Amino acid sequence: MAEWNLLPHEEAKLLNVARDEALIAHADYAYLPNTPALAALFEPHEWVREAMRRAYSLGRQAGAHRAREEIRNALGVKP
């Protein structure tokens, strides 16, 4: 497992997204929770959580690069 350096609240947000999506998809997969109460207790597979961590981290990095680019452009600094 990779180290993504996510803060506890970021991990919690990702877990909540996974639980929400599991509830939405329960009609297609019998093993997924079919009530909000069950979804709140649901633990997604580790590979799902790892994929979400990776996507979140890569998005955060891309956003940081974009922000730096926009700041440079606003200041008229050439790359």
C-alpha positions as CSV (number, residue, x, y, z in Angstrom):
1,M,0.0,0.0,0.0
2,A,1.3,3.4,-0.9
3,E,1.6,6.3,1.5
4,W,-0.6,9.1,0.3
5,N,-0.2,11.4,3.3
6,L,-3.9,12.1,3.7
7,L,-5.2,13.8,6.8
8,P,-7.7,12.0,8.9
9,H,-10.6,14.2,7.7
10,E,-9.6,13.6,4.1
11,E,-9.7,9.8,4.7
12,A,-13.1,10.2,6.4
13,K,-14.4,12.1,3.4
14,L,-13.2,9.4,1.0
15,L,-14.8,6.7,3.2
16,N,-18.1,8.6,3.2
17,V,-18.0,8.9,-0.6
18,A,-17.4,5.1,-0.9
19,R,-20.2,4.4,1.4
20,D,-22.6,6.7,-0.4
21,E,-21.7,5.2,-3.8
22,A,-22.1,1.7,-2.4
23,L,-25.6,2.5,-1.3
24,I,-26.4,4.0,-4.7
25,A,-25.1,0.9,-6.5
26,H,-26.7,-1.7,-4.2
27,A,-29.4,-2.6,-6.8
28,D,-26.6,-4.0,-9.1
29,Y,-24.6,-5.8,-6.4
30,A,-26.3,-7.8,-3.6
31,Y,-23.4,-7.6,-1.2
32,L,-23.6,-3.8,-1.0
33,P,-25.6,-2.1,1.8
34,N,-29.2,-1.3,0.9
35,T,-30.1,1.1,3.7
36,P,-28.4,4.3,5.0
37,A,-27.9,2.6,8.4
38,L,-26.1,-0.4,6.7
39,A,-24.1,2.0,4.5
40,A,-22.8,3.9,7.6
41,L,-21.3,0.6,8.8
42,F,-20.0,-0.6,5.4
43,E,-16.3,-1.1,4.9
44,P,-15.3,-1.0,1.3
45,H,-12.6,-3.3,-0.1
46,E,-9.1,-2.0,0.5
47,W,-8.4,-1.8,-3.2
48,V,-11.4,0.6,-3.6
49,R,-10.1,2.8,-0.8
50,E,-6.6,2.7,-2.3
51,A,-7.9,3.7,-5.7
52,M,-9.8,6.6,-4.1
53,R,-6.7,7.7,-2.2
54,R,-4.6,7.7,-5.3
55,A,-7.2,9.6,-7.4
56,Y,-7.6,12.2,-4.6
57,S,-3.9,12.7,-4.2
58,L,-3.3,13.0,-7.9
59,G,-6.1,15.5,-8.2
60,R,-4.7,17.5,-5.3
61,Q,-1.2,17.6,-7.0
62,A,-2.7,18.6,-10.4
63,G,-4.7,21.4,-8.6
64,A,-1.5,22.6,-6.9
65,H,0.4,22.7,-10.2
66,R,-2.5,24.6,-11.9
67,A,-2.7,27.1,-9.0
68,R,1.1,27.8,-9.3
69,E,0.7,28.2,-13.1
70,E,-2.2,30.7,-12.6
71,I,-0.3,32.7,-10.0
72,R,2.8,32.9,-12.3
73,N,0.5,34.0,-15.2
74,A,-1.1,36.7,-13.0
75,L,2.2,38.0,-11.9
76,G,3.6,37.9,-15.5
77,V,6.3,35.4,-14.5
78,K,7.5,33.2,-17.4
79,P,8.0,29.5,-16.7
